[in-house]
Amino acid sequence: MALEPASEGDIQLAQRIISAAERHDVPALKVLLKEGSANVQDPTATVATSPIHAAIAACGKAEDGKEADESAIQTVNLLLQNGAIWNDLNKEDDTPGCIALKLGQKKIYELMVEAGVRAELLFSKMEALGLGGNDEAEEEEEVAGEEQPAAKKQKVSEEEAKPVETVDEKVLDDVSLDNKVYLKSQLRYKPGILLDESDNAVMMDWETQIMQRHAETIAPKKGLKLMNVGHGMGIVDTAIQTHEPSEHHIIEAHPQVHQRLREQGWYEKPNVIIHEGRWQDILPKLVEQGVVLDGIYYDTFAEDYNALKEFFSEYVIQLLAPEGKFGWYNGLGADRQICYDVYTRVAEMDLYEAGFDTVWEDIQVPPTLRGSKEWEGTRRPYWTIDIYRLPINTFVK
């Protein structure tokens, strides 16, 4: 159904709301928001923008002595309180937080991160209670879906988190949107990279330093019982082997990766136990068997954050030894800094609720990665930020 064109009155109201936001005129904005929305756009403007984008852009660069004043902070808070969307995108593909980050406006950026965390926690609670979203929530879900974070590792948007049950596998444009479709698709191992059928990078060799450190954190000494979920290119499992585990469980669901494991002799390695299948099917059996592990690492593909949350809240708590350590590849929203910061905080809160303390280690990502030729031939970069935040999880004491 086509939308009716905005009336002259609607356009004028939108312009006045945006103008008041840009001027940080809180009293005027309070009055205008009683009539209009915090998410309006001026259809006559050359560059469409929302009130919150305009309000933040008007702060200017912090290094020019224009640190956001109290009126700017009040304006942003007022817009958020009236439904402004934390990850709304303008024509330049920037969220409000992206603009604050570019301008060096730390206080404003922190407001946007906090808004994102609140929104994601609200969505999670509503989903857990089986409640349908209101108009505002549905609108924000649509924005998140339009953003389309890169497919690497855990996807974060609510739209992507929905199972694709009715899609014909033969016409699915991006197999990373459905784990079961992905597991039936064809993989391609190329030098330094593993690609899925839709040209998404499943894993790349620039992650080697990160994987080695993850292996060190879950295996601080030799002779431990360890598990990795998601073999991929074998980077982390190779690193785990250097710590001489007494047991090394590998859970992998893709048939082509099974073949590679055979070709590389993993099935014959001492103390290595290969579990063929999805972790959702394997782990309940290990729990029944009373398996206890000293270290667990999680690094799957084409699964969303809800899967990771289920993994640690339902199974890690049953399989991990009291002094054990749990690690996971923190790729949540790593194609945009604001999303990475929001979902890192959400994950830490969810982990604590499940009974885990989290310590973060910052690892510098290779500076040549951003905009480099390493992404040629891939659907889109799954990593565009400078720092990897490595999580080390232990049980709360």
C-alpha positions as CSV (number, residue, x, y, z in Angstrom):
1,M,0.0,0.0,0.0
2,A,1.6,3.3,-1.1
3,L,2.1,6.0,1.5
4,E,0.2,9.3,1.0
5,P,2.5,12.2,0.3
6,A,3.2,14.5,3.3
7,S,0.9,17.5,3.5
8,E,2.3,21.1,3.6
9,G,1.4,21.2,7.3
10,D,3.3,17.9,8.0
11,I,6.4,19.2,6.1
12,Q,6.4,22.5,8.0
13,L,6.0,20.7,11.4
14,A,8.9,18.4,10.5
15,Q,11.1,21.4,9.6
16,R,10.3,23.1,12.8
17,I,11.1,20.0,14.9
18,I,14.4,19.5,13.1
19,S,15.2,23.2,13.4
20,A,14.5,23.2,17.2
21,A,16.6,20.1,17.6
22,E,19.5,21.7,15.7
23,R,19.3,24.9,17.8
24,H,19.1,22.8,21.0
25,D,15.9,24.7,21.9
26,V,14.5,22.4,24.5
27,P,11.4,24.4,25.4
28,A,10.3,24.8,21.8
29,L,11.0,21.1,21.1
30,K,8.9,20.0,24.1
31,V,5.9,21.9,22.6
32,L,6.5,20.6,19.0
33,L,6.9,17.0,20.1
34,K,3.3,17.1,21.4
35,E,2.2,17.5,17.8
36,G,4.8,15.6,15.9
37,S,7.3,12.7,16.0
38,A,11.0,12.6,17.2
39,N,11.7,10.6,14.0
40,V,10.4,13.0,11.3
41,Q,12.4,13.9,8.2
42,D,12.1,16.9,5.9
43,P,11.2,15.4,2.5
44,T,12.2,18.7,0.8
45,A,15.7,18.7,2.2
46,T,18.6,17.9,0.0
47,V,20.1,15.6,2.6
48,A,17.4,14.0,4.7
49,T,18.1,13.9,8.4
50,S,16.3,13.1,11.7
51,P,16.0,15.5,14.6
52,I,18.5,13.6,16.7
53,H,21.0,13.4,13.8
54,A,20.6,17.2,13.4
55,A,21.0,17.8,17.1
56,I,24.2,15.9,17.4
57,A,25.7,17.3,14.2
58,A,25.1,20.8,15.5
59,C,27.5,20.1,18.4
60,G,30.5,20.4,16.1
61,K,33.9,18.8,16.7
62,A,34.9,18.5,20.3
63,E,38.5,19.4,19.6
64,D,37.3,22.8,18.3
65,G,36.3,23.7,21.8
66,K,32.7,22.8,21.2
67,E,32.1,20.1,23.8
68,A,28.4,19.4,24.0
69,D,26.8,21.8,26.5
70,E,23.9,21.0,28.8
71,S,21.3,22.2,26.3
72,A,22.6,19.7,23.7
73,I,22.5,16.9,26.2
74,Q,19.0,17.8,27.2
75,T,18.0,17.9,23.6
76,V,19.3,14.4,22.9
77,N,17.7,13.0,26.0
78,L,14.4,14.6,25.2
79,L,14.4,13.1,21.7
80,L,15.3,9.7,23.0
81,Q,12.5,9.9,25.6
82,N,10.1,10.7,22.8
83,G,11.0,7.7,20.7
84,A,14.1,8.7,18.7
85,I,15.8,5.5,17.4
86,W,19.3,4.9,18.6
87,N,20.4,3.1,15.4
88,D,18.4,5.1,12.8
89,L,20.4,5.7,9.6
90,N,20.7,8.9,7.6
91,K,21.5,9.2,3.9
92,E,25.2,8.9,4.7
93,D,24.6,5.5,6.4
94,D,25.4,7.0,9.9
95,T,23.6,6.4,13.1
96,P,23.4,9.3,15.6
97,G,26.1,7.6,17.6
98,C,28.3,7.4,14.5
99,I,28.1,11.2,14.1
100,A,28.9,11.7,17.8
101,L,31.9,9.4,17.5
102,K,33.2,11.2,14.4
103,L,32.9,14.6,16.2
104,G,34.6,13.3,19.3
105,Q,31.5,14.1,21.4
106,K,32.1,11.6,24.1
107,K,29.2,12.5,26.4
108,I,26.7,12.4,23.5
109,Y,28.2,9.1,22.3
110,E,27.8,7.6,25.7
111,L,24.1,8.7,25.7
112,M,23.6,6.9,22.5
113,V,25.3,3.7,23.7
114,E,23.1,3.7,26.8
115,A,20.0,4.2,24.7
116,G,21.0,1.3,22.5
117,V,21.5,-1.0,25.5
118,R,18.1,0.0,27.0
119,A,16.4,-0.7,23.7
120,E,18.1,-4.1,23.2
121,L,17.3,-5.2,26.7
122,L,13.7,-4.1,26.3
123,F,13.4,-6.1,23.0
124,S,14.9,-9.1,24.8
125,K,12.5,-8.9,27.7
126,M,9.5,-8.5,25.4
127,E,10.6,-11.5,23.4
128,A,11.1,-13.6,26.5
129,L,7.6,-12.7,27.7
130,G,6.1,-13.5,24.2
131,L,4.8,-9.9,23.8
132,G,4.3,-8.3,20.4
133,G,6.1,-5.0,19.8
134,N,4.3,-1.7,19.9
135,D,4.6,0.7,16.9
136,E,7.8,2.2,18.2
137,A,9.4,-1.1,18.8
138,E,8.4,-2.4,15.4
139,E,9.8,0.8,13.7
140,E,13.1,0.3,15.5
141,E,13.2,-3.4,14.4
142,E,12.8,-2.2,10.8
143,V,15.7,0.2,11.1
144,A,17.9,-2.5,12.5
145,G,16.9,-4.9,9.7
146,E,17.8,-2.3,7.1
147,E,21.2,-1.8,8.6
148,Q,22.2,-5.4,7.7
149,P,25.3,-6.1,9.8
150,A,27.9,-8.2,8.1
151,A,27.3,-11.9,8.5
152,K,30.4,-12.9,10.2
153,K,29.7,-14.6,13.6
154,Q,26.8,-13.6,15.7
155,K,24.3,-11.4,13.9
156,V,22.7,-8.7,16.1
157,S,19.7,-7.1,14.5
158,E,16.2,-8.2,15.6
159,E,15.1,-8.7,12.0
160,E,18.0,-11.1,11.3
161,A,17.3,-13.0,14.5
162,K,14.0,-14.2,13.1
163,P,14.1,-17.7,11.7
164,V,13.7,-18.0,7.9
165,E,11.3,-20.9,7.9
166,T,9.3,-20.3,4.7
167,V,12.2,-19.3,2.4
168,D,12.9,-21.5,-0.5
169,E,16.5,-22.6,0.0
170,K,17.2,-22.3,-3.8
171,V,16.3,-18.6,-4.0
172,L,17.8,-17.5,-0.6
173,D,20.1,-14.7,-1.6
174,D,22.2,-14.9,1.6
175,V,22.7,-18.3,3.2
176,S,24.0,-16.8,6.4
177,L,20.5,-15.7,7.2
178,D,19.5,-19.3,8.1
179,N,21.9,-21.7,9.8
180,K,20.2,-24.8,8.4
181,V,20.4,-23.4,4.9
182,Y,24.0,-22.5,5.5
183,L,24.9,-26.0,6.6
184,K,23.5,-27.3,3.3
185,S,25.4,-24.8,1.2
186,Q,28.8,-25.0,-0.5
187,L,31.9,-23.6,1.2
188,R,35.1,-22.5,-0.5
189,Y,38.4,-22.7,1.2
190,K,40.8,-20.2,-0.4
191,P,44.3,-19.0,0.8
192,G,43.7,-17.1,4.0
193,I,39.9,-17.2,3.9
194,L,36.8,-19.4,4.1
195,L,33.8,-18.2,2.1
196,D,30.2,-19.4,2.1
197,E,28.0,-19.8,-0.9
198,S,26.9,-16.2,-0.7
199,D,30.5,-14.8,-0.6
200,N,30.3,-14.1,3.1
201,A,33.6,-14.5,4.9
202,V,33.1,-17.3,7.5
203,M,36.7,-16.9,8.8
204,M,39.9,-15.2,7.8
205,D,43.5,-15.6,8.8
206,W,43.8,-12.1,10.2
207,E,42.0,-13.5,13.2
208,T,44.9,-15.8,14.1
209,Q,46.3,-13.6,16.9
210,I,42.8,-13.3,18.4
211,M,42.2,-17.0,18.2
212,Q,45.6,-17.8,19.8
213,R,44.8,-15.5,22.7
214,H,41.4,-17.1,23.1
215,A,43.1,-20.5,23.3
216,E,45.5,-19.2,26.0
217,T,42.6,-17.9,28.1
218,I,40.7,-21.1,28.2
219,A,43.8,-23.3,28.5
220,P,46.1,-21.6,31.0
221,K,48.0,-24.9,31.6
222,K,48.5,-28.3,29.9
223,G,46.4,-31.3,30.5
224,L,43.0,-29.7,30.6
225,K,39.6,-30.8,29.1
226,L,38.6,-28.4,26.4
227,M,35.9,-27.8,23.8
228,N,35.6,-25.6,20.7
229,V,32.3,-25.2,18.9
230,G,32.9,-24.3,15.3
231,H,36.0,-25.5,13.5
232,G,36.0,-23.4,10.4
233,M,39.6,-23.0,9.2
234,G,40.9,-24.7,12.3
235,I,42.8,-21.7,13.6
236,V,41.6,-21.9,17.2
237,D,41.7,-25.7,17.4
238,T,45.3,-25.6,16.1
239,A,46.1,-23.1,18.9
240,I,44.4,-25.3,21.5
241,Q,46.5,-28.3,20.5
242,T,49.7,-26.4,21.4
243,H,48.4,-26.4,25.0
244,E,48.3,-30.3,25.0
245,P,44.8,-30.9,26.3
246,S,43.9,-34.2,27.9
247,E,40.6,-34.0,26.0
248,H,39.9,-31.8,23.0
249,H,36.3,-31.8,21.9
250,I,35.4,-30.2,18.5
251,I,31.8,-29.7,17.6
252,E,31.2,-28.9,13.9
253,A,28.1,-29.2,11.8
254,H,29.1,-28.5,8.2
255,P,29.8,-31.6,6.1
256,Q,32.5,-29.9,4.1
257,V,34.3,-29.0,7.3
258,H,34.1,-32.6,8.4
259,Q,35.8,-33.6,5.1
260,R,38.6,-31.1,5.8
261,L,39.0,-32.4,9.3
262,R,39.5,-35.9,7.8
263,E,41.9,-34.7,5.2
264,Q,44.0,-33.0,7.8
265,G,44.0,-36.0,10.2
266,W,42.1,-34.5,13.0
267,Y,40.1,-37.7,13.6
268,E,43.3,-39.5,14.3
269,K,44.9,-37.0,16.6
270,P,45.3,-38.3,20.2
271,N,42.7,-37.0,22.7
272,V,40.7,-35.2,20.0
273,I,37.0,-36.1,19.9
274,I,35.0,-34.9,16.8
275,H,31.3,-34.4,17.3
276,E,29.5,-34.1,13.9
277,G,26.3,-32.1,14.2
278,R,24.8,-28.9,15.6
279,W,25.7,-28.0,19.1
280,Q,22.0,-27.8,19.9
281,D,21.9,-31.6,19.3
282,I,25.3,-32.5,20.7
283,L,25.4,-30.6,24.0
284,P,22.3,-32.1,25.7
285,K,23.9,-35.6,25.2
286,L,27.2,-34.4,26.8
287,V,25.3,-33.0,29.7
288,E,23.5,-36.3,30.2
289,Q,26.8,-38.1,30.1
290,G,28.1,-35.9,32.9
291,V,30.9,-34.3,30.9
292,V,32.8,-31.6,32.7
293,L,35.2,-29.3,30.9
294,D,37.9,-26.9,32.0
295,G,37.6,-24.5,29.0
296,I,34.9,-23.9,26.4
297,Y,35.1,-21.7,23.3
298,Y,32.3,-20.7,21.0
299,D,32.7,-19.5,17.4
300,T,29.8,-20.4,15.1
301,F,28.5,-18.9,11.9
302,A,25.0,-18.0,10.6
303,E,23.6,-17.9,14.1
304,D,22.3,-14.9,15.9
305,Y,23.0,-13.5,19.4
306,N,20.0,-15.5,20.8
307,A,21.9,-18.6,20.0
308,L,25.0,-17.5,21.9
309,K,22.8,-16.5,24.8
310,E,21.2,-19.9,24.8
311,F,24.6,-21.5,24.6
312,F,26.1,-20.0,27.7
313,S,22.9,-19.7,29.8
314,E,21.7,-23.2,29.2
315,Y,24.8,-25.4,28.5
316,V,28.0,-23.7,29.5
317,I,26.7,-23.4,33.1
318,Q,26.2,-27.2,33.1
319,L,29.4,-28.3,31.3
320,L,32.0,-25.9,32.7
321,A,34.0,-26.9,35.8
322,P,33.7,-24.5,38.8
323,E,37.2,-23.0,38.0
324,G,36.8,-23.2,34.3
325,K,36.9,-20.5,31.7
326,F,34.5,-19.7,28.8
327,G,35.4,-17.7,25.7
328,W,33.5,-16.6,22.6
329,Y,34.3,-14.7,19.5
330,N,33.0,-11.2,20.1
331,G,31.9,-10.2,16.6
332,L,28.7,-8.6,17.7
333,G,28.0,-5.7,15.4
334,A,31.7,-5.3,14.5
335,D,31.0,-3.5,11.2
336,R,29.9,-0.4,13.2
337,Q,31.5,0.9,16.4
338,I,28.3,2.0,18.1
339,C,26.7,-1.4,17.6
340,Y,29.8,-3.2,18.8
341,D,29.8,-1.1,22.0
342,V,26.1,-1.6,22.6
343,Y,26.0,-5.4,22.1
344,T,29.2,-5.9,24.1
345,R,27.5,-4.3,27.1
346,V,24.3,-6.2,26.5
347,A,26.3,-9.5,26.4
348,E,28.1,-8.6,29.6
349,M,24.8,-8.0,31.4
350,D,23.3,-11.3,30.1
351,L,26.4,-13.2,31.1
352,Y,26.2,-11.8,34.6
353,E,22.6,-12.7,34.8
354,A,23.6,-16.3,33.8
355,G,26.2,-16.4,36.5
356,F,29.4,-15.2,34.8
357,D,31.9,-12.5,35.5
358,T,33.5,-11.0,32.4
359,V,37.0,-9.6,32.0
360,W,37.8,-7.8,28.7
361,E,41.1,-7.6,26.9
362,D,41.5,-5.1,24.1
363,I,43.4,-6.4,21.1
364,Q,44.5,-4.1,18.3
365,V,43.1,-5.2,14.9
366,P,45.6,-5.0,12.1
367,P,45.5,-1.4,10.9
368,T,45.7,-2.5,7.3
369,L,42.4,-4.4,7.6
370,R,40.0,-1.5,7.2
371,G,39.4,-0.8,3.6
372,S,42.0,-3.2,2.5
373,K,42.1,-5.6,-0.4
374,E,41.5,-8.5,2.0
375,W,37.8,-7.9,1.5
376,E,37.9,-8.3,-2.2
377,G,35.6,-11.1,-3.4
378,T,33.5,-11.0,-0.2
379,R,30.0,-9.9,0.1
380,R,30.9,-7.1,2.6
381,P,33.4,-6.5,5.4
382,Y,32.4,-8.0,8.7
383,W,35.0,-6.0,10.6
384,T,35.5,-2.2,10.3
385,I,36.6,-1.1,13.8
386,D,40.1,-0.9,15.4
387,I,39.8,-2.8,18.7
388,Y,38.7,-6.4,19.3
389,R,37.3,-6.8,22.9
390,L,38.2,-10.3,24.0
391,P,35.9,-11.7,26.7
392,I,37.2,-14.1,29.5
393,N,34.3,-15.5,31.4
394,T,34.4,-17.3,34.8
395,F,31.7,-18.2,37.2
396,V,30.7,-15.4,39.7
397,K,32.3,-16.2,43.1
